[in-house]
Amino acid sequence: MLVGLLVLLAGLSFAAWLLFAPANSKSENVAQVGADEPALGLMTSLPIYWSEGDPFAALGSENEQLPWVRAALEQQYAIEPLDALSSPEGTAGSLDGMEALAIIQPRAVSPADNVALDDWVRGGGKLFYAIDPMLTGKYDMSLGDPRHPIVSALVPPVFARWGLALEFDQGQPH
């Protein structure tokens, strides 16, 4: 129950950040993505960019509905799905041109990705990072399927460099 509430609060916080962050001066009612939207990098294992199930079966289908988070994001950003943050050379090449980056329940953040993320954030990049250390939920894919969201996420070591830590509140109710 508490984990579900935390996921809901994180989602609402993310939506508020996206809607009220001064990304650009466009109206919030714009639904089409064009060249004027700033780039938002998105790294996630959750069904945020693609709907659950087989993404290829939905290609070309007029009945396929986008996840609500993606629809909200695309009102202000041109989304760039990312599998990695660093380029093969170990630089932050994947983040070049990104105004903002959302990392939500990622599969893995490699050492090279941590370095690229650190360089990008210290260079002025805006980051939203959300993880649930014990994700629960109902998903179309079985637990062993690689398309299933990661159920246990870790805080990347770059957070310690920024002076951040994730700690358990001993005073919270069980």
Solvent accessible surface area in square Angstrom, and as a share of the most:
residue,aa,sasa,rsa
1,M,213,0.95
2,L,78,0.39
3,V,43,0.25
4,G,41,0.39
5,L,86,0.43
6,L,95,0.47
7,V,56,0.32
8,L,103,0.51
9,L,91,0.45
10,A,41,0.32
11,G,27,0.26
12,L,100,0.50
13,S,64,0.41
14,F,8,0.03
15,A,18,0.14
16,A,45,0.35
17,W,65,0.23
18,L,5,0.02
19,L,56,0.28
20,F,155,0.65
21,A,15,0.12
22,P,123,0.77
23,A,11,0.08
24,N,50,0.26
25,S,119,0.77
26,K,65,0.27
27,S,62,0.40
28,E,86,0.38
29,N,135,0.69
30,V,42,0.24
31,A,72,0.56
32,Q,143,0.64
33,V,65,0.37
34,G,41,0.39
35,A,110,0.85
36,D,115,0.60
37,E,13,0.06
38,P,19,0.12
39,A,21,0.17
40,L,0,0.00
41,G,0,0.00
42,L,4,0.02
43,M,9,0.04
44,T,35,0.20
45,S,10,0.06
46,L,36,0.18
47,P,43,0.27
48,I,14,0.07
49,Y,37,0.14
50,W,128,0.45
51,S,34,0.22
52,E,69,0.31
53,G,20,0.20
54,D,75,0.39
55,P,33,0.21
56,F,156,0.65
57,A,78,0.60
58,A,24,0.18
59,L,108,0.54
60,G,83,0.80
61,S,51,0.33
62,E,175,0.78
63,N,137,0.70
64,E,70,0.31
65,Q,151,0.67
66,L,85,0.42
67,P,24,0.15
68,W,157,0.55
69,V,22,0.12
70,R,34,0.12
71,A,47,0.37
72,A,22,0.17
73,L,1,0.00
74,E,25,0.11
75,Q,54,0.24
76,Q,12,0.05
77,Y,0,0.00
78,A,25,0.20
79,I,21,0.11
80,E,79,0.36
81,P,71,0.44
82,L,25,0.12
83,D,145,0.75
84,A,42,0.33
85,L,0,0.00
86,S,14,0.09
87,S,20,0.13
88,P,138,0.87
89,E,138,0.62
90,G,32,0.31
91,T,80,0.46
92,A,24,0.19
93,G,31,0.30
94,S,37,0.24
95,L,1,0.00
96,D,109,0.56
97,G,75,0.72
98,M,20,0.09
99,E,66,0.30
100,A,0,0.00
101,L,0,0.00
102,A,0,0.00
103,I,0,0.00
104,I,15,0.08
105,Q,4,0.02
106,P,8,0.05
107,R,109,0.40
108,A,74,0.58
109,V,29,0.17
110,S,48,0.31
111,P,112,0.71
112,A,42,0.32
113,D,6,0.03
114,N,15,0.07
115,V,86,0.49
116,A,1,0.01
117,L,0,0.00
118,D,10,0.05
119,D,86,0.44
120,W,29,0.10
121,V,38,0.22
122,R,136,0.50
123,G,70,0.67
124,G,62,0.60
125,G,17,0.17
126,K,68,0.29
127,L,45,0.22
128,F,34,0.14
129,Y,38,0.14
130,A,17,0.14
131,I,42,0.21
132,D,14,0.07
133,P,63,0.39
134,M,126,0.56
135,L,12,0.06
136,T,92,0.53
137,G,50,0.48
138,K,200,0.85
139,Y,55,0.21
140,D,100,0.52
141,M,31,0.14
142,S,80,0.52
143,L,129,0.64
144,G,76,0.73
145,D,30,0.15
146,P,112,0.71
147,R,128,0.47
148,H,20,0.09
149,P,7,0.04
150,I,50,0.25
151,V,58,0.33
152,S,59,0.38
153,A,8,0.06
154,L,148,0.74
155,V,50,0.29
156,P,8,0.05
157,P,101,0.64
158,V,9,0.05
159,F,29,0.12
160,A,77,0.60
161,R,156,0.57
162,W,58,0.20
163,G,69,0.66
164,L,95,0.47
165,A,81,0.63
166,L,113,0.56
167,E,145,0.65
168,F,124,0.52
169,D,88,0.45
170,Q,154,0.69
171,G,70,0.68
172,Q,54,0.24
173,P,114,0.72
174,H,215,0.96
